[in-house]
Amino acid sequence: MSEFDQLISYYDDNAWKKYFSIDLAELYRSVKGLLALREELRKGLTSDTVGNLISNSETYKSILLGGFRPDAKQPFTENSLALFYKEAFGIGISDEDRTKIITRLREGDSIEEASLDINVKIEDKLIITRLQKLQAKLELIYTSLRGVVERPEPKNYNPEDPLAGVKALGEVLNAGKKLLPLYNPLSFFIMSTYSVPRFYIKEIYHELFDDKTRQVLEKYGIKIVKLLEPELTNKKLREERQIIGLKRGSVGSYIREVIIDLYDLFQKEILHRFYNNIEDELNKYIDEYINKIRESIIAAQFFNVIDAVKFRGECSEGTSYSCYYSPNIYKSKECKAIIKKYTVCYNKFTARISGGSVNLRRITRSGYIHSTSVNYTEFFACLAPLLFAGLAYIEPVSEDYREFYWMCLLGWESA
């Protein structure tokens, strides 16, 4: 067994069973429980006016006005409960109505009188939108695993507890962090097998191509398939130099999407205001692995590949970690999890494999298409450590295994 085989039990049925029934299940239970709590609060808080709600319920008064003060410039104390529910859950009083309440209070109305004709405003804030999309992917995973793993029961949070929302979101964050690749070996395995050269991965995961391992992985929807291959006539050589990875639309690819959603969640500024020790987990992960990348790639040996990627790609700092550049999705892409310290390079044009080369193209402002060919093996040997670490990926777009979109991280090579 290799070092990674000893660290990551990707070939062990019991390890995957625990992953889906405990690790991922905890995230599912927390996310679904939080969204159910929000729905209960939404129904209760839209059933009457604010004045009547706060007259009859101390819980609703805390959720809507906890930490409130009649100050137009600073209407809420720092980290107030009402501000949390407004910014994180999208439940609260609109800015316009809040101003109206403040002016009435100054004229002598009680808080109940001042809000008697005010209604609660419900908004889909970024955190809620992210969690809703996250839950949809989690539902797909457990639907795909019906008969293999039981669908977890959601957590129950007491809507009468004004701190239930704070607790629920905190438990989502705890469950999500435990699932990230920096802390969870099987999540790292998922990221490392998304798209990677066969000749590279077989030296790391010695058990990956064993029949028993394949059966275990496929049982849990972790399907490794051919993504690309060089246009060579030698069958053995063509297979050896394939790019393999997770089958798109399989459980494995959904897990990767869940991980990227979590990276995005941990970058939401609102979390850093209300929870201690919340970190930008994506950039923390990159900081952890970037030195390993430098040790794995001798930049001078691949200067032609790196130069071609820089010149043919659209490279910029502060770019999304995961954007899909297929023709239909590119126009409506949702950027998630921003890489802050390094440069992300990608291309709207597909790269094309021809013979033993990869053809990279770029269009100029004048509309002229420039193209460069680099050696197939050199191109993927250069990207291999990045692909393995999840800091690069390829997306095949043709049935002949020749055409693909790509993304990779640069900035480490000149340090």
N, C-alpha and C positions, 0 to 999 in steps of 0.2 A: 504493500500500500504506500501511496505517496503521503507527503505531509498533509496535503489538503484532504485526502481520503480519511486520514485519522481525525482531522478537525471537523469535517462536515460529513455527517452520516446520510448522504443523499441516496444511498443504496439500501437503506434500512426502512422497511415498512413501518415499524413502530415509531421511527423518528417523524415520518410524514403524518402518521395518524395523530401524534401529539401536536404537530404543527397546525393541523386543520381543526382538531377538536379542542385545543387549548389556546395556542398562540393567536392564530387568526380568529378563532371563535371569540376570544376576549374583545378584540377590536369590533367584531360584528355586533356582539351583545351591547357594547358601550355606545356605538354609533346609533344603532336602532333604538336603544333606550332613550338616548338624548333627543332624537328626532320625534319620538313618541311623546316625550315630556313637552317639547316645544308645541306640538300640536294640541295637547291638552291645555296648555297655557293660552294658546291662541284662541281656542274656543271659549275659555272662561273669560278672557280679557276683552273679547269683542262682544260679549253678551249684554253689556250695559255701558253707561257712560263712566268716565273716570271718577267723577264725584260719587256716584253710587257704589262703584267697586271698592273704593278706598274707605267708604263709610262702613261697609259690611265685611271687609276682609283685611286683616293686618298683613297677610301674605301679599296680597295685591298692592297694598300701599307700599310695602318694602320694594317690590319688584318695579313699580312705576315711579316711586318718589324717594327711594332709599338714598340718602346722601344729597337730596335736593335742597337748594337754598334760593331765596328770591333775589338772585344776583344775575342780571342779564349777561354779564361778561363771563362769569364762572358759575353756571347754575347747578353744577354738581361738584361735590368734593372729589378729590383724587381717588380713583379706584372705587367709586361708589357703586352700590349694588344696581341702582337704576341705570347707571351708565354702562355697566357690564351687560345687562339684558338688552339694552338698546343697541350697543355696538356688536355684541357677539350673537345674540339671538334674534335681533331685528324686531324687538318688542319694546314699545315705549310711546312717549308723547312726542309729536312732531315739534320741530323748532318753533314753528309759527304758533302752535297752540301753547307751547311752554312760555313764550313771550306774553301771550294773552293772560295766562295764569299769573305771571309775575306782576303785570300791571294791575290786575284785580286785587292781588294780595296787598299791594301798596295803597290801594284805595279802601282797604278795610275788610274785604271778603275773607272768610275762612278758606282753607285749602279745599275743603269739600265744596263750598259754594263756588269758588273760583273755577273749579273743574267740572261743574255740574253738566255743562253742555259739550264737554270735550270727549272725543273718542280715541281709543288706543290705535296707534298706527302700527301695522305689521309690514316688515320689509324682509326680503331675502338677502341678507348680508353675505359677504364673501365666505365666511366660515360655514354658514348654513348651506350655501350653494355647493361648496366643496364637499361637505359631509353627505349631502343628498346624492351627489354623483359617486362618492365613495361607497355609499350603501348600495347603489345600483350594481356596482361591480362585485361587491361582496355577495349580493343576492345571486348574481350569475355564477359565481364560483360554487356556492352551495347547491344551486340547482343542478349544475353540471356534475356534482359529486353525490347526487341522490343515490342512495343504496350503498354508498361507500362510507360517507361521513354524515352524521345527523346534523340537521340545521340547528344552530344554537338558539336558545330562547333569549329574547332581549332582556336587558336589565329593566327593573322597575324603579322609577324615581317618584317620590312623593310630591305632587304638585302643590301641596299645602306647605311644603318646606321652602322658604324663600331662597335658601342656599342650594336647592336641588340642582339648578342650572350650573352653578359654579362647580359643584361636585361632579356632575355628569360630564362636562367638558374636560375637567381634570382627569377623569378616568379614561376618556377617549385618548388624551395625550399620552397617558402612561402606557396604555395598551398599544398605541401606535409606535411609540419609541421602542418598545420591546421587539417590535416586528421589523425594524429597520436593519439593513445589511451590516451596519457597524456592530450590532448587538445580537443579531440572529443569523447563525450560520446557514440555515436553509434559505433564508431570504437572500443572502449573499450568493448562494448557488443559483438562484433564479436569475439574479442580475447578471451573473457571470456567464450564463449560457444563453442569453437573449440572442446574441449574434457574435460568433467567434470562429476563427479558423480551426478546422478539425485537427490539423497538424500541431496546433498549439495546445488545445484543450486536452488532448489525449495524454500529453505529458504531465498534466496537472491532476486530472481525475482519471486514475487508472481503471476504475471500475465502471466508468460511464458507458462503455460500449458492450459490457457484459449483458447477456440475455436476461439474467435474473434482475439486474439493475433496470433494464429497459421495462420489464414487466411491472416492477414496483412503481417506477416513474409514471408510466402510462395509466396505471390504476388510479393515480391521483391527478390525472390530466396534465402531467408534465411531459409534453411530447416534443422530443428533439428531432428536427427534420432538416433536410437539405434546403439551404436558402440560395446559395450561389455556387458556381463551379467554373473553373477556367475552361476555355474552349480548346481542349487538348484531345487528341485521338487515343492516347494511352489511358485506358480505363482505370488502371490501378493508380496512376499518377493523378488523374482527374478526381478520383474519390478522395485521395489523400489530401488534396488541396481545396476541398470543398469548404465553404463557409456554412456552418450549421447553426441551428438556434431553435428557440421555442416556436412552435407552430402558432401562427397568429390566430386569435380567436379561441385559444385553448386556455385551460385553467392557469397554466404557467404564465401566459402573456397577461392575463387579468391580474395576477398577483403583482407582476411588474408595474402595471398601471396603478394598483393600490399603493405600492411603495412610492411612486412618483407623486401621487396625490398627497401622501403623508409628508413628503418633503415640502410640498407647496404649503400645506397646513402649518408646518413649523416655521414658515417664513412670514405668517400673518402678524403684522405689528401689534394688533390688539392683544394677542396672547402674551406678549412680552410686558404688557402693561398690567396684567392681572394675575400672572403666575410667575413664581420665582423659578430660576434655573431653567427657563426655556431657552433653547439655543437654536440657531440656524443649522439644522441637522444635515442638510445637503452640503453646505460649505465646510462643515465640520468633517464630514466624510471625505471630501476632496482633500482637505488639509492632511488628513490621516494617510491617504493613499498616494499623494502626489510624489513623495520621495521614493516610494516603491516604483512608481512609473519612471522616474528619472534613472533609477538603478536598472530597470528592465529594458530601456531603449537607449541605445547609443546614438544620439541625435546626428552625429557626424556621419554615421554609416547610412543614414536615411535622409540626408539633406535634400536630395532630389525629390523624394516623396513629400517631405514637409513643405518645401518651396512650392510644389505643384498644388498641394492642398490649400496653402495660403493664397496663392495667386488665383486659383480657379474657384475657391470658396468665397462665401460672404462671411467675413470674420468680424466679430464685434464683442466687446466686453458687456457684461450685464445682460446676457442673453439667456433665454429659456433653456433648461436642461432637456426638455422633451417637447419637440414639435415634430409633427409628421409632415413630410413634404411631398406626399402624393398629390397629384393634380387637384383632386376634389377637396381634400382636407386642408391644403395649404391656405386657401383663401379664408377659411373660417377657423384657423388653428387656435387652440387655446394654449397660451403659454403658461407653463407651470414650473415652479421652482427655479429661481434665477441664480445662475453661477456668477459670483461677484468678482473674484480675483483673477480669473483666467479668461481666455478668449475662446469663444465657441465658433467653430467654422462649419458651414453646411453649404448646400447648393440646391437651388430651386430646380436645376436641370438634373436629370438622371445621369449617373455614370454608366458606362457601357463596357462590358468585357468583350474583348476581341482577341482571339488567339490566347497568347499568354500575357496580354496587357490589359490595363484598365484605362479607358479613355475618359478624362475629366473635361467637362465643358463649362464655359462661362460666357454670358452675353454682355457686350459692352453697352454703354449708354446710347451709342449710335446704332445699336441693333446687330452688330457683327458678332458672330459666335467664334470664340477662340477655343481651341481644344489642345490638350496635352495628353500624351500616353506615358504611363509609368508601368513598370513591370508588375504583374499581378501578385507574384509571391512577395516582392518587396513591399508593395502597398499594404497588404494585409499583415505581413510580419511586423511592419512599423506600427500598425493600429492594434495589433493583437493584445498587448498589455492593457491598452485603453478599453478595448472591447470587453476584455475579461473583467476589468474593474467597474464596468458600467459607465465609463466616461467617454464612450463613443458607441455608436450603433449604426447598423445598416438596415434598410428596409427594401427587400426585393419587390419589384413591381412588374415583372414579366414572367410568363410561364416557362420560358426557356432557361431560367436561372442565369440570365446575363445582365439584366438591368436593375439598378438600385439607386435609392437615395442614401445619403450618408450624413453623419454628424460626428465631430470629434472635438476634443478639448486640446487647445494649444496654450502656450504661454510658459509651460514648464521646460521647454526645450532650450530656451535661451537663458535660463537662470544659472 
